[in-house]
Amino acid sequence: MSTARDSSKLVMIVDDTPANLKLLEGMLSERGYGVRAFPSGQLAVQAARREPPDLILLDVMMPGIDGFTTCRQLKADPATRDIPVIFLSALSETSDKLKAFTAGGVDYITKPFQTEEVAARVSTHLALLGARRDLDERNRQLESSLARQAKLERMRDDLVHMMVHDMRSPLMGIQGNLSFLSEDLQGHPEPDVRLAVDAASGAATRLVDMVSAMLDVSRLESQQMPVSLREADLAVVVKQAIDGLGALTRKCALEVRSPAAGLAASCDPDLTARVVANLLGNALKFTPSGGAITVELSESGAHARVSVIDTGPGIPLEWHGRIFEKFGQVSGEDRKVKHSTGLGLAFCKLAVEAQSGRIGLTSTDSRGSTFWFELPRP
C-alpha cells in the first residue's frame, strides 16, 4: 500500500515487549502509517480516548490489565468502540482466539509473527474501515436528503391543503348562486340559456365535490378524519348511498342483494355510505348505458363484505396495483383510452382502512369489475 494513501492513518501498538514495539513501529512507519506505541493497556486506553487511532495492534499477555480487558474497555466507550482491534499473542489455543473475538477483536495473529502478514492484515482492516466509513457517510447523506425531501413534501401538502381549503368557500358560493339562478330560469323562453346555467351549476357541483375529496383524503392520510365506529346494518348504509346518487342510478339496472336479516358491521355509517357511493359512481361511470350493476352484501368470516359488481369494460391485471392511488389512471378495454380514477378510489381505500377494514378489486378485460371492501363484524 502506498505511503501517500496511508499517511493519514494512525495505528496504535500496545505491547509490553520493547523489541516488538520497535519492530512493528519501524515496519508500519516504512509503509507510511502514523504510529503510536504504548507498553501497557492502561496507557493505551487513556491515549485512545484523547486521540482515537484508526486501528490498534494489541498484545494479550501484559502486566496490569491484559489485552482482553483492554479491548473490552475500548469497546465499552462510545469514543473508541468502533476502532478495529487486531490481537497479537503467543497464545494459540482456540479458546484464546474465541475469547479475543468475544472481547471485540476483528482479527488474531499468533506470535512469532511475520511482518508481511501483519502489514497485510493491517491494510485489509483499514480498507474495510474506510469502506464502512464511506457507507456510514453515504447513509447520513441519504437520511439527510430524505429528511429534506419529507420536509418539502409536508410543506407542499400543507400549501395545497391551504389553497384547496380556501377554494372551497367561493366555489360553494358559486354553486349556490348558480342553483338559485337555475331555479329562476325554469320558465325562461330560451332553452339554451337554461341548459348553459344547468351545465355551469353541474360543473360547480363537481368542483366542490373534488375539493371536498381532496380535503378528506388529506385528513385521512394525516389521521385527522373523525371516525365514529358503531354497529350498523350495511343494507341501510347501501340504501343511503343509493338514495344520495338520485337519478344517476337510472342509467343502468341496479340490484341489491342482501341477507334477509341484514348484515351488521362495526363501522362509521356515514363514512361507509360515502365509500359505497364512490364505488357506485365509479361503476356507473364505466358501465355502458343499459348495463347492470349489482351491490352484494355477504359474510366473509369475521368480516362483512360489500361488493359492487359492474358490466363495464373491465380493468387489466397490470393496473390493479395502481387503481387505488391518488389520481391513478387505468386503461380501458382497447388499451388506448385511459380513464382517470381521480381521488374517489384513494378516498375509499383510506376510509375503509381507517375503519380497520380492507378493500380490493377483481377484474379482467371485457368482463366487468368487482370492487369490494370488508369491515369487521360486531
C-alpha positions in Angstrom: 0.0 0.0 0.0 1.4 3.4 -1.0 2.7 5.9 1.5 0.6 8.7 0.0 -2.6 6.8 0.6 -1.8 5.7 4.1 -0.1 8.7 5.6 -3.3 9.9 7.3 -3.9 6.5 9.0 -2.9 6.2 12.7 -2.0 2.8 14.1 -1.6 2.2 17.8 0.7 -0.6 19.0 0.2 -2.0 22.5 2.9 -4.5 23.7 5.0 -4.8 26.9 8.0 -6.1 24.9 10.2 -3.2 23.7 11.6 -5.3 20.8 8.1 -6.0 19.4 7.2 -2.3 19.7 10.3 -1.3 17.8 9.9 -3.9 15.1 6.2 -3.1 14.5 6.8 0.6 14.7 9.5 0.5 12.1 7.6 -1.8 9.7 4.4 0.4 9.8 6.3 3.7 9.5 8.1 2.4 6.4 4.6 1.8 4.9 3.6 5.4 5.6 1.4 4.9 8.6 1.4 7.2 11.6 2.3 5.1 14.7 1.9 5.5 18.4 3.4 2.8 20.7 2.4 2.0 24.3 3.8 -0.6 26.8 0.5 -1.1 28.7 -3.2 -1.4 28.3 -3.9 1.4 30.8 -1.8 4.0 28.9 -3.3 2.8 25.6 -6.9 3.2 26.7 -6.2 6.8 28.0 -4.4 7.8 24.8 -7.1 6.3 22.6 -9.8 8.3 24.3 -7.8 11.5 23.8 -6.9 10.8 20.2 -8.6 7.7 18.7 -6.4 5.8 16.2 -7.7 4.2 13.1 -6.6 0.7 14.2 -5.0 -1.0 17.3 -2.5 -3.8 17.4 -2.9 -5.3 20.9 -0.8 -7.8 22.8 -2.7 -10.2 25.1 -0.3 -11.0 27.9 0.7 -7.7 29.6 1.2 -6.6 33.2 -1.7 -4.7 34.8 -4.7 -5.2 32.6 -4.3 -7.9 29.9 -5.3 -7.4 26.2 -8.8 -8.9 26.6 -9.6 -6.5 29.4 -8.1 -3.6 27.4 -10.2 -4.4 24.4 -13.4 -4.7 26.5 -12.7 -1.2 28.0 -12.2 0.2 24.5 -15.4 -1.3 23.2 -17.4 0.0 26.2 -16.5 3.6 25.4 -18.5 5.2 22.6 -15.5 7.3 21.6 -13.3 4.1 20.9 -15.7 1.2 20.4 -15.6 1.4 16.6 -11.8 1.2 16.4 -10.8 -2.2 14.9 -8.5 -4.3 17.2 -6.1 -6.9 15.9 -4.7 -9.2 18.7 -1.1 -10.2 18.6 -0.4 -13.1 21.0 1.7 -16.2 21.7 -1.5 -17.9 22.9 -2.6 -20.2 20.1 -5.4 -22.2 21.7 -8.8 -21.9 20.0 -10.3 -20.9 23.3 -7.9 -17.9 23.5 -8.9 -16.8 20.0 -12.6 -17.1 20.8 -12.0 -15.0 23.9 -10.3 -12.4 21.8 -13.2 -12.2 19.3 -15.7 -12.2 22.2 -13.9 -9.2 23.7 -14.4 -7.3 20.4 -11.3 -8.1 18.3 -11.6 -8.2 14.5 -8.5 -10.4 13.9 -6.0 -12.6 15.7 -2.3 -13.0 14.7 -0.2 -15.6 16.5 3.4 -14.9 17.7 6.0 -15.2 16.4 4.5 -13.1 13.6 5.7 -12.3 10.1 5.9 -8.6 9.4 4.4 -9.0 5.9 1.4 -10.9 7.4 0.9 -8.1 10.0 1.2 -5.5 7.2 -1.4 -7.3 5.1 -3.9 -7.7 7.9 -3.5 -4.0 8.9 -4.0 -2.9 5.2 -7.1 -5.1 4.9 -8.8 -3.9 8.0 -8.0 -0.3 7.3 -9.5 -0.7 3.9 -12.6 -2.3 5.5 -12.8 0.6 8.0 -12.6 3.1 5.1 -15.4 1.3 3.2 -17.5 1.3 6.4 -16.9 5.0 7.0 -17.8 5.8 3.4 -21.0 3.8 3.7 -21.9 5.5 7.0 -21.3 8.9 5.4 -23.5 8.0 2.4 -26.2 6.7 4.8 -26.0 10.0 6.7 -26.3 12.0 3.5 -29.2 9.8 2.3 -31.0 10.2 5.6 -30.4 14.0 5.4 -31.7 14.1 1.9 -34.8 12.0 2.8 -35.5 14.3 5.7 -35.2 17.4 3.5 -37.5 15.7 0.9 -40.0 14.8 3.6 -40.0 18.3 4.9 -40.5 19.7 1.4 -43.4 17.3 0.8 -45.0 18.3 4.1 -44.7 22.0 3.1 -46.2 21.2 -0.3 -49.0 19.2 1.1 -49.7 22.0 3.7 -49.7 24.6 0.9 -52.0 22.5 -1.3 -54.3 21.8 1.6 -54.5 25.5 2.5 -55.2 26.5 -1.1 -57.9 23.9 -1.6 -59.5 24.8 1.8 -59.6 28.4 0.7 -61.1 27.5 -2.7 -64.0 25.6 -1.1 -66.0 28.6 0.2 -66.0 30.7 -3.0 -66.8 27.5 -5.0 -69.8 26.7 -2.8 -70.9 30.3 -3.2 -70.7 29.9 -7.0 -72.6 26.6 -6.7 -75.3 28.1 -4.6 -75.9 31.2 -6.8 -76.0 29.0 -10.0 -78.5 26.7 -8.3 -80.7 29.7 -7.5 -80.3 31.1 -11.0 -81.2 27.7 -12.5 -84.4 27.7 -10.5 -85.3 31.3 -11.6 -84.8 30.3 -15.2 -87.2 27.4 -15.2 -89.7 29.4 -17.2 -87.2 31.1 -19.4 -88.2 31.0 -23.1 -84.7 30.3 -24.3 -83.8 26.6 -23.5 -80.1 27.2 -24.4 -79.8 29.7 -21.5 -81.3 27.2 -19.1 -79.0 24.4 -20.4 -75.9 26.6 -20.1 -76.8 27.6 -16.5 -77.5 23.9 -15.6 -74.2 22.9 -17.1 -72.4 25.5 -15.1 -74.2 24.5 -12.0 -73.3 20.9 -12.5 -69.6 21.8 -13.1 -69.5 23.9 -9.9 -71.0 20.9 -8.0 -68.3 18.6 -9.4 -65.6 21.2 -8.4 -67.0 21.4 -4.9 -67.0 17.5 -4.7 -63.4 17.4 -5.9 -62.3 19.9 -3.4 -64.1 18.1 -0.6 -62.5 14.8 -1.7 -59.0 16.3 -1.7 -59.6 17.7 1.8 -61.0 14.3 3.0 -58.1 12.4 1.5 -55.6 14.8 3.2 -57.4 14.4 6.5 -57.5 10.6 6.3 -53.8 10.4 5.3 -52.9 12.6 8.4 -55.3 10.6 10.6 -57.3 13.7 11.4 -60.6 12.5 10.0 -63.0 11.8 12.8 -64.2 8.1 12.6 -67.2 7.2 14.8 -67.5 3.4 14.9 -70.7 1.7 15.9 -72.8 -1.3 14.9 -74.7 -0.6 11.7 -76.8 -2.5 9.2 -74.9 -2.3 5.9 -78.2 -2.8 4.0 -79.3 0.5 5.4 -76.0 2.1 4.6 -76.1 0.9 1.0 -79.7 2.3 0.6 -78.5 5.7 2.0 -75.7 5.7 -0.6 -78.1 4.8 -3.5 -80.6 7.4 -2.4 -77.9 10.0 -2.4 -77.0 9.3 -6.0 -80.5 10.1 -7.1 -81.3 10.0 -10.8 -77.7 8.8 -11.7 -78.7 5.3 -10.8 -81.3 5.2 -13.6 -78.6 4.8 -16.2 -78.2 1.1 -15.5 -80.2 -1.7 -14.0 -79.3 -1.6 -10.3 -79.8 -4.6 -8.0 -79.1 -5.0 -4.3 -78.5 -8.5 -2.9 -78.6 -8.7 0.9 -79.3 -11.3 3.5 -82.9 -11.2 4.7 -81.9 -10.3 8.2 -79.5 -7.6 7.0 -75.7 -7.6 7.6 -74.2 -5.9 10.6 -70.8 -4.3 10.7 -68.7 -2.2 13.1 -68.3 1.0 11.1 -68.9 4.7 10.7 -72.2 4.6 8.7 -71.8 8.0 7.1 -68.2 7.3 6.0 -69.1 3.9 4.8 -72.1 5.3 2.8 -69.6 7.6 1.0 -67.4 4.7 0.2 -70.4 2.8 -1.3 -71.4 6.0 -3.2 -67.9 6.4 -4.7 -67.8 2.8 -5.8 -71.2 3.0 -7.3 -70.3 6.3 -9.0 -67.2 4.7 -10.5 -69.3 1.7 -11.7 -71.9 4.0 -13.3 -69.1 6.0 -15.0 -67.7 3.0 -16.8 -70.7 0.8 -17.3 -72.4 1.4 -20.7 -76.0 2.6 -20.7 -78.3 -0.4 -20.4 -75.7 -2.4 -18.4 -76.2 -3.9 -15.0 -74.7 -3.1 -11.6 -75.1 -5.3 -8.5 -74.4 -4.4 -4.9 -73.9 -7.7 -3.0 -73.7 -8.0 0.8 -72.3 -11.2 2.3 -70.4 -12.6 5.3 -66.7 -13.2 4.9 -65.5 -14.9 8.1 -65.2 -12.3 10.8 -65.9 -9.6 8.3 -68.9 -8.2 6.4 -68.3 -7.7 2.7 -69.8 -5.3 0.3 -69.2 -5.9 -3.4 -70.1 -3.6 -6.3 -70.2 -5.6 -9.5 -70.5 -3.9 -12.9 -70.7 -5.0 -16.5 -68.2 -2.4 -17.8 -65.0 -2.9 -19.9 -63.0 -4.4 -17.0 -59.6 -3.4 -15.8 -56.4 -5.2 -16.9 -54.5 -7.1 -14.2 -51.4 -4.9 -14.5 -53.4 -1.9 -13.4 -54.8 -3.4 -10.2 -51.9 -2.3 -8.1 -52.3 1.3 -9.0 -56.1 1.6 -9.1 -56.3 3.0 -5.5 -53.5 5.5 -5.9 -54.3 9.2 -5.9 -55.0 10.4 -9.4 -54.4 6.9 -10.8 -55.2 6.1 -14.4 -56.4 2.8 -15.8 -56.6 1.8 -19.4 -59.9 0.9 -21.0 -60.8 -2.2 -23.0 -59.0 -1.1 -26.1 -55.9 -0.1 -24.0 -55.8 3.2 -25.9 -58.2 5.2 -23.8 -57.2 5.9 -20.2 -59.7 6.7 -17.5 -58.7 8.8 -14.5 -60.0 7.5 -11.2 -59.3 10.8 -9.5 -59.4 10.8 -5.8 -62.5 8.6 -5.3 -60.9 5.2 -5.0 -58.0 6.7 -3.0 -60.6 8.0 -0.6 -62.3 4.6 -0.5 -59.1 2.8 0.4 -58.2 5.3 3.2 -61.7 5.4 4.6 -62.0 1.6 4.7 -58.6 1.2 6.3 -59.5 3.9 8.9 -62.3 1.5 10.0 -59.9 -1.5 10.3 -61.1 -2.9 7.0 -59.6 -3.8 3.7 -60.5 -3.1 0.0 -59.8 -4.9 -3.2 -60.6 -5.5 -6.9 -61.4 -8.4 -9.1 -61.5 -7.7 -12.8 -60.4 -8.8 -16.2 -60.6 -7.2 -19.7 -64.1 -7.1 -21.2 -65.7 -9.0 -18.3 -66.6 -6.2 -15.9 -65.2 -5.4 -12.5 -65.9 -6.2 -8.8 -64.8 -3.7 -6.3 -65.2 -5.0 -2.7 -64.4 -3.9 0.8 -64.7 -5.7 4.1 -65.4 -4.3 7.6 -65.2 -6.1 10.9 -68.5 -7.6 12.1 -69.7 -6.6 15.6 
